[in-house]
Amino acid sequence: MSFLNHADDAVSVAPQFHQVVFENEKIRVLNVVVSPGQKAAMHWHPENINYFLQGGKMKFTNQDGVSREMEFAVGQTTSGKETMHAVENCGDTEVRTLQIEFKP
């Protein structure tokens, strides 16, 4: 099984986009890179914070099929609750973020 014993962990489902750069008993830090047109299949994240190293336009689709597009800027920080979603870079720039996932 994978991170926190979740079968749909982002690193397991979409390793081409999520690289573990640090992990300890409290957090896991991911380097996330999604190029224009790339899509990540439905995957799971625990509660987390993202810091955008390179911004762009992303489309997030929840398990229920509801989608939303969001634009992110360099230096922007976002926080998220535990979630399952698919992701698509629908812009024309590579999106890069450091994602800090919190372990319970």
Contact map, one row per residue, 1 for C-alpha under 8 A:
11101110000000000000000000000000000000000000000000000000000000000000000000000000000000000000000000000000
11111110100100000000000000000000000000000000000000000000000000000000000000000000000000000000000000000000
11111100100000000000000000000000000000000000000000000000000000000000000000000000000000000000000000000000
01111100000000000000000000000000000000000000000000000000000000000000000000000000000000000000000000000010
11111110000000000000000000000000000000000000000000000000000000000000000000000000000000000000000000000000
11111111100000000000000000000000000000000001000000000000000000000000000000000000000000000000000000000000
11001111100100000000000000000000000000000000000000000000000000000000000000000000000000000000000000000000
00000111110110000000000000000000000000000111000000000000000000000000000000000000000000000000000000000000
01100111111110000000000000000000000000000011100000000000000000000000000000000000000000000000000000000000
00000001111111100100000000000000000000000011100000000000000000000000000000000000000000000000000000000000
00000000111111101111000000000000000000000000000000000000000000000000000000000000000000000000000000000000
01000011111111100000000000000000000000000000000000000000000000000000000000000000000000000000000000000000
00000001111111100000000000000000000000001110000000000000000000000000000000000000000000000000000000000000
00000000011111111100000000000000000000011010000000000000000000000000000000000000000000000000000000000000
00000000011111111110000000000000000000000000000000000000000000000000000000000000000000000000000000000000
00000000000001111110000000000000000000000000000000000000000000000000000000000000000000000000000000000000
00000000001001111110000000000011110000010000000000000000000000000000000000000000000000000000000000000000
00000000011001111111000000000111100000000000000000000000000000000000000000000000000000000000000000000000
00000000001000111111100000000111000000000000000000000000000000000000000000000000000000000000000000000000
00000000001000000111111000011110000000000000000000000000000000000000000000000000000000000000000000000000
00000000000000000011111000011110000000000000000000000000000000000000000000000000000000000000000000000000
00000000000000000001111100011100000000000000000000000000000000000000000000000000000000000000000000000000
00000000000000000001111111111000000000000000000000000000000000000000000000000000000000000000000000000000
00000000000000000000011111110000000000000000000000000000000000000000000000000000000000000000000000000000
00000000000000000000001111100000000000000000000000000000000000000000000000000000000000000000000000000010
00000000000000000000001111110000000000000000000000000000000000000000000000000000000000000000000000000111
00000000000000000000001111111000000000000000000000000000000000000000000000000000000000000000000000011110
00000000000000000001111101111100000000000000000000000000000000000000000000000000000000000000000000011110
00000000000000000001111000111110000000000000000000000000000000000000000000000000000000000000000001111000
00000000000000000111110000011111000000000000000000000000000000000000000000000000000000000000000001111000
00000000000000001111100000001111100000000000000000000000000000000000000000000000000000000000000111100000
00000000000000001110000000000111110000000000000000000000000000000000000000000000000000000000001111100000
00000000000000001100000000000011111000000000000000000000000000000000000000000000000000000000011110000000
00000000000000001000000000000001111101100000000000000000000000000000000000000000000000011000011100000000
00000000000000000000000000000000111111000000000000000000000000000000000000000000000000001000111000000000
00000000000000000000000000000000011111000000000000000000000000000000000000000000000000001111111000000000
00000000000000000000000000000000001111100000000000000000000000000000000000000000000000011111000000000000
00000000000000000000000000000000011111110000000000000000000000000000000000000000000000011000000000000000
00000000000000000000000000000000010011111000000000000000000000000000000000000000000001111000000000000000
00000000000001001000000000000000000001111110000000000000000000000000000000000000000001110000000000000000
00000000000011000000000000000000000000111110000000000000000000000000000000000000000011100000000000000000
00000001000010000000000000000000000000011111000000000000000000100000000000000000000111100000000000000000
00000001110011000000000000000000000000011111100000000000000000000000000000000000000111000000000000000000
00000101110000000000000000000000000000000111110000000000000000000000000000000000011110000000000000000000
00000000110000000000000000000000000000000011111100000000000000000000000000000000011100000000000000001000
00000000000000000000000000000000000000000001111100000000000000000000000000000000111000000000000000001110
00000000000000000000000000000000000000000000111110000000000000000000000000000011111000000000000000001110
00000000000000000000000000000000000000000000111111000000000000000000000000000011110000000000000000111100
00000000000000000000000000000000000000000000001111100000000000000000000000001111000000000000000000111000
00000000000000000000000000000000000000000000000111110000000000000000000000001110000000000000000011110000
00000000000000000000000000000000000000000000000011111000000000000000000000111100000000000000000011100000
00000000000000000000000000000000000000000000000001111110000000000000000111111000000000000000001111000000
00000000000000000000000000000000000000000000000000111110000000000000000001100000000000000000001111000000
00000000000000000000000000000000000000000000000000011111000000000000000011100000000000000000011110000000
00000000000000000000000000000000000000000000000000011111100000000000001111000000000000000000111100000000
00000000000000000000000000000000000000000000000000000111110000000000001110000000000000001011111000000000
00000000000000000000000000000000000000000000000000000011111000000000111100000000000000001111101000000000
00000000000000000000000000000000000000000000000000000001111100000000111000000000000000111110000000000000
00000000000000000000000000000000000000000000000000000000111110000011110000000000000000111100000000000000
00000000000000000000000000000000000000000000000000000000011111000011110000000000000011110000000000000000
00000000000000000000000000000000000000000000000000000000001111111111000000000000000011100000000000000000
00000000000000000000000000000000000000000000000000000000000111111110000000000000000111000000000000000000
00000000000000000000000000000000000000000100000000000000000011111100000000000000000110000000000000000000
00000000000000000000000000000000000000000000000000000000000011111100000000000000000000000000000000000000
00000000000000000000000000000000000000000000000000000000000011111110000000000000000000000000000000000000
00000000000000000000000000000000000000000000000000000000000011111111000000000000000000000000000000000000
00000000000000000000000000000000000000000000000000000000001111001111100000000000000000000000000000000000
00000000000000000000000000000000000000000000000000000000001110000111110000000000000000000000000000000000
00000000000000000000000000000000000000000000000000000000111100000011111000000000000000000000000000000000
00000000000000000000000000000000000000000000000000000000111100000001111100000000000000000000000000000000
00000000000000000000000000000000000000000000000000000011110000000000111110000000000000000000000000000000
00000000000000000000000000000000000000000000000000010011100000000000011111010000000000000000000000000000
00000000000000000000000000000000000000000000000000010111000000000000001111110000000000000000000000000000
00000000000000000000000000000000000000000000000000011110000000000000000111110000000000000000000000000000
00000000000000000000000000000000000000000000000000111100000000000000000011111000000000000000000000000000
00000000000000000000000000000000000000000000000000110000000000000000000111111100000000000000000000000000
00000000000000000000000000000000000000000000000011110000000000000000000000111110000000000000000000000000
00000000000000000000000000000000000000000000000011100000000000000000000000011111000000000000000000000000
00000000000000000000000000000000000000000000001111000000000000000000000000001111100000000000000000000000
00000000000000000000000000000000000000000000001110000000000000000000000000000111111000000000000000000000
00000000000000000000000000000000000000000000011100000000000000000000000000000011111000000000000000000000
00000000000000000000000000000000000000000001111100000000000000000000000000000001111100000000000000000000
00000000000000000000000000000000000000000001111000000000000000000000000000000001111110000000000000000000
00000000000000000000000000000000000000000111100000000000000001100000000000000000011111000000000000000000
00000000000000000000000000000000000000001111000000000000000111100000000000000000001111100000000000000000
00000000000000000000000000000000000000111110000000000000000111000000000000000000000111110000000000000000
00000000000000000000000000000000000000111100000000000000011110000000000000000000000011111000000000000000
00000000000000000000000000000000010011110000000000000000011100000000000000000000000001111100000000000000
00000000000000000000000000000000011111100000000000000001111000000000000000000000000000111111011000000000
00000000000000000000000000000000000110000000000000000000111000000000000000000000000000011111000000000000
00000000000000000000000000000000000110000000000000000001110000000000000000000000000000001111100000000000
00000000000000000000000000000000000110000000000000000001100000000000000000000000000000001111110000000000
00000000000000000000000000000000001100000000000000000011100000000000000000000000000000000011111000000000
00000000000000000000000000000000111100000000000000000111000000000000000000000000000000001001111100000000
00000000000000000000000000000001111100000000000000011111100000000000000000000000000000001000111110000000
00000000000000000000000000000011110000000000000000011110000000000000000000000000000000000000011111000000
00000000000000000000000000000011100000000000000001111100000000000000000000000000000000000000001111100000
00000000000000000000000000001111000000000000000001111000000000000000000000000000000000000000000111110000
00000000000000000000000000001111000000000000000111100000000000000000000000000000000000000000000011111000
00000000000000000000000000111100000000000000000111000000000000000000000000000000000000000000000001111100
00000000000000000000000000111100000000000000111110000000000000000000000000000000000000000000000000111110
00000000000000000000000001110000000000000000011100000000000000000000000000000000000000000000000000011111
00010000000000000000000011110000000000000000011000000000000000000000000000000000000000000000000000001111
00000000000000000000000001000000000000000000000000000000000000000000000000000000000000000000000000000111
